[in-house]
Each structure stands twice: as C-alpha cells, then as structure tokens.
Amino acid sequence: MTDQIKIIALRRIGRTDPQKLERHSFDFVVNGLSLFEATRAVEFDMCGSLSNPQFEREIARRVNKRTSAMLTSDVPAGGHRVALFVCPECGGFACGAITAHVSRTARGVQWSAFAYENGSDAASQLDLGPFEFEWAAYLSEIERSKVD
C-alpha cells in the first residue's frame, strides 16, 4: 500500500506585525496527517517551502519551480535532502528548516529521515515516516503548486 499526499493551503500570521510577516504557503498532508503539525514546524515559526500562488504569485514564481523540481524530476539516484518547512522571511537553512530525505523507489518516491536542521548544529531527527508515494498521483499533487 502506498501513502497518499495532498498539499493544502497554509496561512502563517506574523507574530509581531501580522501584515508584514503573513505568508501563504502549503502544508503537506500525508494520509490525513498534517506534516506542519507533526514536525512541530508551527513551534519553530516556519511556513511551507512552496508558496501559494493564489496569494503570493511572485514569491511562488521564484521558489515553487525549483522546490517542486527537487521533490520530483531532480531527485538524484540515492536521493537528497529537501526543505519542506522554512523561515518565512528568508527561506534559508540558517534560520532552521524541517527537511526530509527524498528518494526514488521502484514504485514512486519516498520521504524519510525527517529532521530539523539549521546549517550549524547537528540535525535533530524527527520520529516520522517513512512515507512512499505512487509516482503519478504524487507528481500530479506537487505540480499543482507550479505557477505558469
């Protein structure tokens, strides 16, 4: 049996100035489980690594193509780490990110080894996954985030 993934709208309200730091991104929901909640990304004051083009078209245009490629077509043999949740201001690892190891499998793609990383300390492994997604359904769902 393969896992099911959906991307759903995620709205982050700024802590000090709601207008300045409001971000509209996406949460990854696997088998009905919000990864934003399960990884405690909310406690780290993060947002999704894919921006919601309905609200943030220019940000989505800049980052979604690259991020969705890292989740799909650019997955190398053996896989790589991909940020799922990031700093709402810079999107960089230095502020902290929730990442997963993304790798191709015979049936599709697998997300495993979830961790909190900040670029300077050792990664903190999270007790989550692994999840394996059937390729066609997975690709279709990730492609929804792209901006034409």
N, C-alpha and C positions, 0 to 999 in steps of 0.2 A: 504494500500500500504506500502511495506517495502522499506527502503533505500538501496542503492547499495554502496558497498565499494570495493575499489581497492587499492592495495599497489603498489606504483610506485617508481622507483629509485630517490634518493635524494642525491645530492653531495654538501657537505659543504666544502668551501675552507677556510683555516686558515686565520685569519685577519693579523697576523704579519709574519708568516712563512708558506706559502701555503703547502709546503711539509710536515712539522711537524704536522699540525693540520687538514689536509684534512681528511674528513670522508665520507664514502659511506654508506648510510642508506636508509630507506624507509619513504616515506610520505604516509599518509592515505588520500585517496581522496574519499569523500562521495558525491554521486550524482553530480560528476564533480567538487566539491569544495575542493581545497587543504586545509587540516586542518593545515598544516605547515604555510600557509599564513593567514588563517582565525584566528588562535590562536595567531598570531604575534610571533611565535617561532623564526622566522628569526631575529626579532629585539632583541631577548634575546640571539642570537648567539648559538642556540641549533642544535642538529641533531636528527634524528629519533631514537626511542628506539630499533628498530630492525635494525641490521647491514646487509648490502648487502653482502652475501657470495661470490658473484662473485668477489669482490674486497677485502673484509676483512674476509676471511674464518675463521681465528682463533678467532677473536672477535665475529663473528656471532655464532660460535660453542659454545662459553661461554655464550652468553646472549640470543640468539634467542629462544632456547628451553624453558627457564624459562619465558621470556616475552610472548611468544605465549601461553604457558600454562595459564598464568594469564589472557589472553584475551579469552581463550576458556575453557579447561577442568577443570581448578582450580577455576572457578568463584563460590564462595560460595552462599548459599541462602542469599538473600538480597544484594549481590554484594560486590564490593570492589573498591578502587581507583587504577588505573593503570597509570603509566607514559607513555605518548605517545611520548614526545619530551624531551630530557635530555641534560645535559652538554656533549660536545663532548670529554672531557678529562677523566672525572671520572664516568659519568652516574648517579651521586648521586643527591638526593634532595637538599642538602645543597647549591649547585650552582644554583638551580632553575630547575623546571620541569613543563611541561604542562601535566596535568592529567585529567582523566575522570572517572566517576563512571561507572563501567561495571557490568551489572546485567543480569541474565537470565530472559526471559519472556516466555509466553506460545508459542509465535511464533519463538523465537530465542534468541537474545541478544540485549540489549540496552546500548548505550553510552549516558550519561547525566552529568549534573553538571560539565562542563568543568571548569578548574581553573588553575591559575599559583600558584605554591607552592614552598617554599624554605626551609621548615623544621623549620623555626624560626618565621616568620611572619604569620599573618592570611592569609589564602588562598584568592586570588583575583579571584572572579567568572568571567567567560567569558560568554558573551551573544551568546551562540552557542548550537545547539541541542535542544531537544534530538533526537537521531537517533536510529532506530530499524532495525536490520538486520535479514533476514531469515537465520536460523541456517546452513543449508547445504552449501549455497553459501558463507556465512561468514567464516565458518570453512575452506572451500577449499581455500579461498583467504589468510587467516592468515597462513595456513600450507605451503604456497609457500615460506615462509621465513626460514623454518627449514633447517638445514644442516644435511646431513646423516653422 
